Amino acid sequence: MRNTDDSTTGTPTRRDALKYGGALVTSSAVAGCSELVGQSDNGDGQSDGAYSVTMAPIGEVSFDSPPESIFTRLTHHAGMAFALGRGDDVNAMHAPEYYDQLWNQFTERLPGVTLDWTGLYSSWDPSKEKLYDLNSDVHLADPASVNALDSKNLSDVEEIRDTVAPWFGNKFSDRHDEPPAEWADRYEYYTLWEMFEKVAQVFREEERYEALAEIHANLLETIEENLPPEQDRPTAVLAGMSDIDSIYVYTLDTPGFLTAHVRPLSPVGALSDNISSGDRVDMEVLLEADPDVIFSLGGLHPETDMIRIRSSLRDHAAGQKLSAVQNGRVYPQGARYQGPILNLFQLEMTAKQLYPDVFGEWPTYTEGPYPEIPDDEQLFDRQRVAEIITGDR
């Protein structure tokens, strides 16, 4: 199996100051919005004729025209459709009510961008009957992961592919997990943005992808050029904190796109080598690790009470001894199956949480949407991202 890891305004921003030593530099490399839509062979934003796109484990998939109705299973794929201006065409996703609320915590900061996934079919384990009923033009889901469900065998997966619409997705790149044995010889691992490029090709939205990928590359470059020396980097743990007596913990250096917003920032993993990503631990184990920073997974969701999480840690006999608790460094995170737009926000958020002296302070978050960051403290251009998503000229 193949193994791969992972905007400008008229005002100088912290991004500009970090990257160019304070000099105002404007970029003409990113295409204008008028170039993102409507520029094609036939003048309507699409090229004529059939085309094909290849991605493991599916192989080559042919399309006569860009798909309209979109089935998704996991939210990194739904987030890709959203980034390409196709969020309203998604007809199914995992836990739609939960993720609609979470995604909208971020879209609040994208002018003119709206999203409504409420009422969609919840598709973690989709019934074959529902897949027929939805009659989607494409299934943005990994057929290997669907085949791994107890309810689906290989013939079910192939039947849907042949009689409804093709599968096009990749799931096991999340942690470079092993796919089912019958898929192993054709499986490859992709970064989040490599996968996004292929999904963009499915929808003939290569220019949108390229514009967003340039913003992402500039953000990564800003981070890389300004990272403190290794000895000055904090230790950290990514954790699910809904029950502080039984905490899910995730290692930060595990390959795959689930840590695509943390790994580029190179914090020092606090967990011992005998703890695997996704293990449950108690507070005593967390205290033994004693991270400088605790990232609370899902902490930005409106139903997550960050005030309660912080107070519960302060009131806990072992929790109150944690360095992260004593120094006020328990921070919210969003989603690990994040998609490209959340990845931009979470890279910025995590940079500020880990290195406030370099990338600017992260506001003390208690509730509400992604905090407003002053223009000169933003690490990417929200307006530009919004224009790419909406296709505004």
Secondary structure, DSSP 4 states (H G I P E B T S, - for coil): -B-------SS--HHHHHHHTT-------SPPHHHHSS-SSSSSSS-SS-EEEEETTTEEEEESS---SEEESSHHHHHHHHHTT-GGGEEEESSHHHHHHHHHHHHTTSTT-----TT-EE-SS--HHHHHHHT-SEEES-HHHHHTSTT--HHHHHHHHHHT--B----TTTTTPPPPGGGGGG-B---HHHHHHHHHHHTT-HHHHHHHHHHHHHHHHHHHHHPPPGGGPPEEEEEE-SSTTSEEEE-SS-SSGGGTTTGGG-PEE-S-TT--TTEEE-HHHHHHH--SEEEETTTTSTT--HHHHHHHHHHSTTGGG-HHHHTT-EEE---SS-HHHHHHHHHHHHHHHH-HHHH-PPP---SSSSPP--GGG-SS-HHHHHHHHHT--
